[in-house]
Amino acid sequence: MKKKLILGMLVLPVSVAFLSFANPPCESDEFVDSCAPALGDYTFIKTFNVSVNKAGDKTEYSYVFSRGSEYRIVICDQNESGKKMIVNFYDRGKKLIASNYLKSSKKFFPTINYQCSATGVYYVEAFFEGEKNGCGVNILGFKK
């Protein structure tokens, strides 16, 4: 019994120390609070959680956009070098309309804006550069 107590006293501090150095949890509320101001004068619609746990996985979602409205997708990630979120935006025919990543210059943009010319379902895919895991949110807003 005494050996178990001593072992427990040794294991507990090591476990606590290990957990304190682990990555913080992927909480969407923290991302939303820090990135929502990027919506500017757009009206908030919805957030989409992006969580990729295995290399090569993608998060995909869709939303109905209305003709005549302008939409903004705010891309919010852990802001770690080499682990930025890439968001691709597709029309109803799954044709790429826009991306927040410009491959030719390796530049990332914090938002995607789109003036909708045809009502329909539009698609978004999100993943992390280098096919790494990561988490964040996409915040969708609109204005007439």
N, C-alpha and C positions, 0 to 999 in steps of 0.2 A: 504494500500500500504506500509505504514511504517513497519507494522508487518511482511509482506512478505520479505521486505528488511532485516530486523533484523534476521529473521529465515534463510534466505539464507546466511547471513554472518556467522551464527553459524554452519550451516550444511556443508558448503564448507570446512572449515578447518578440521572438523572431517572426512569428506570423503577423503581428501588428506592424512591425517595421516593414515587412514585405508589402503589406497592403497599403501602407502610407506612400510607398514609392510607385505603386501601380498607376496606370493611366486613369484619369478621372472618368466617371461614368458618362456615357453618351446621353445627356439629358437635353431633350429638344427645347425645354423652357429656357435654358441658358442661352442656346443659340438664337431663339426667337427674340429674347430680350436684347441681345447685343446687336442683332442684324435688322430688326424691324424698322429702325429709322431709315434704312436704305429704300424703303417703299416710297418715301417722299410724300407726294400728294396723291398717290394711288390708294384706293380703298382696299383694305385687307380682305381677302377671300378665305384663304386656307393655308395651312402648313402641311408639307409632306415630309415625313421623316425619311432620312436616307441612312441606312445602316448596312454596310457591306462587311461580312465577317470572313468570307473566303476570297482568295485572289481570283479575279476574273468575274465575280458576281456583279450584277447591276440591279439597281432599284428602278422599277418602271411604274409610271402612273399615267392616267389620262384625265382630261377635264374638257367640258364643253365650253368653247369660246363663242362669243356672239359677234356677229358682223357689226362694225362701227365702233367697237370698244378697243381700247388699248390696254395691253396686259404687260405686267412686269413680273419676272421671276427673279427673286433674290437668292443668290447662292451663298450658303453659310456653312462653313466647315470648321475643322479644328485648327485651321491656319498653320499647318505644319509643312515645312519645306519638303518637297518631294512626295507630298501626300494630299495634294489639292483635289477638290471635287471637280469633275468635268460633267457638264450638263448639256445634253443634246436635245433640241426641240424639233418635233416633227409635225407635219400637217396630217390631215385625215387620211391621206394616201401613203403615209409613212415616209414622205420625202423630207429630208433634212432641211429645215428652215434656218436654224441658227444654233450656235454653240457658244458657250462662255469661254472656250479655249481656241485660240488661233494658233494652229500647229506651226505655220511658217515662221512665226516670231516667238513661239513658246510663251505667249502672253495669256494670262487669265483675266477675265472680266467679272466683276462682282454681281452683275445683273444681265438679264436678257429682256429687251423690250420688243413687243410685237403689236403692230396695228393690224387687227383682224379684219380681213376682207371677205371672209366666208364663214358663216356659222357652221360649226361641226365639232367633232371630237378631235382634240389635239393630244399628242403624246410627248412624254418627257422621259428620258432615261438619264440616270445619274450613276456615276462610278468614280473611282479614284485613280489618279494618274499612276502609271506603273503597275496597274492591276493590283493595287494594295488594298488592305482593308481600311475602313474609316467610318466616320459618322458625321452627320450634320443634318440640316434641313433646307428645304426649298420653300420660300414664302411666295405665295401667289397673290397679286393684287391687280386691280383694274381701275380704269377711269373712262368715262364717256367722252 
